Amino acid sequence: MNRWSTTAWIFLAVEYASQKEPAKLDAIIGTADGINHAIPTQKELRRCLGRLQARGFVLKEGKSYSVTDAGRELAERCRANCKTVFDVLAALTFDLPDGGQDPKDEDITEQVVRDGYESYQKTFNKLLVKLENEEG
């Protein structure tokens, strides 16, 4: 992915994951995986979350993230004529402003990303077991 399509992917993951309450990193990682069938790297999370915060689309609250009013407006505008999540990603990629020099990256260590991924993996595995038990 190029830098803005990666940012669009992470933005959309934050937007979906934080609809009810600010989302922790494990929820963002899991949602990103659900969108793109890929786990974001530490570098992608650091760069994209820093960029999205600097441009006022995402807000960090403690260890959680949510979409700002400006972010919601951006998402709604991009979603207006879209039928699939991939259409929304394409619209976001086109609509995210290129602000010249990038801001400071978000302070996310490799250990924090690893912990978030492990938490997501445990939640996902519990869900799989539950679904298997319901089918069996």
N, C-alpha and C positions, 0 to 999 in steps of 0.2 A: 504494500500500500504506500502511496505517497504521503507526505506529511499531513495534508489536510484530510485525506480520506481516513487516515488513522485517527486524526482528531475527531472527525465526524463519528467514527465507530465508537470511540471512548465517550464522546458527548451523548450519543444515543444510549449507550449502556448506563450512564449516570441518570439520564432522563427516565428510562424505564425502571431502573432499580430504585429510584428515590420517589416514586409516585405517592407512596403513603407516608414515608418518613425518610430523613436523610439516610443515604446508603453507605454502609461500610465497604471496605475494599473487597471483601469476599463476594458480596452481592454484585458489585461492579464487574469483577472478574467473571463470575458465573453468567451474568447477563451478556457480557462481551462475547463469551464462548457461545452462548445461545444464538447471538446475532450472526457471528462470523465463523463459528466452528474453529476458533483459535483462542489461545490464552494470550492476553497482552503481556508484553515483557515489562520489566522494571523501567527500562528506558522509555518505552511508549507511554506508560502510565505517568512517569515523572514529567515528560515533555508535554504531553497532551493536557493533563490536569493543570499544570502550570500555565499553559497557554489559555485554556478555557477560563481559569480564574482571572487572569490578567485582563481578559477581554470582557469580563463581567457576565459570562454565561453560566458559570458554576461557582458555588460557594462552598467553602470548607467549614464544617462545624465540628470542632474537636477532631475525631478520627473518621468522620463521615462527610459525605458530599451530597449536595442537592443542586437542582437547577434553579437559577434565579428567574425573576419575571422576564428579563430580557432573553434568557435561554428558552423559556416556555414560548415566548412570542416567536423566536427563531424556529423552534420545532414545529409549532402550529403552521407557520407560514410555509415551511418546507414540506409539511405533510399534506397540505391543501389539495394538491392534484396527484397524490401518490396512491398507488394501490398496494404496494408491497414494501417491506422494510428495506429492500435494496433500492427501491425508488427514493425512499426517504434519505438513505445514505448518500445517494447520488446528488440529491437536492442540497443536502447539508454540505457536501463537499464543494459544491458550486457556490453556496451562499455564505460559508464561513469567511469572514474578512481576513485578508492577508495584511497583517499589521507591521510589516517590515521586520525589524530585528526582534527575535523571540525574547520573551521575558524569562526570568529565572525559573528553572524547573522546580516542580513540586518536590518537597523533601520526603521521598519514599525510598527506603532502603531495600536491598534485595531480600533481607530477612522478613520485612513487613509484607512484601509481595509473596514470598514463599508461605508465610503464615496465612495470608488471605487465600492463596490457592488451596492449601491443605484444608482450611475451613470449608471452602466451597466444595472440595472433593468429598469431604465427610457428609455434608448435607446432601449432595447429589447421590452418593452411595446409599444413604438411608432412604431416600425417595425411591431408588431402584428396588431395594429390598421390599419396601411397602407395596410397590406396584406388582412385583413378582408374587407376593403373598396374596394379593387381591385376585390375580389371574389364576393362581393355582388352586 
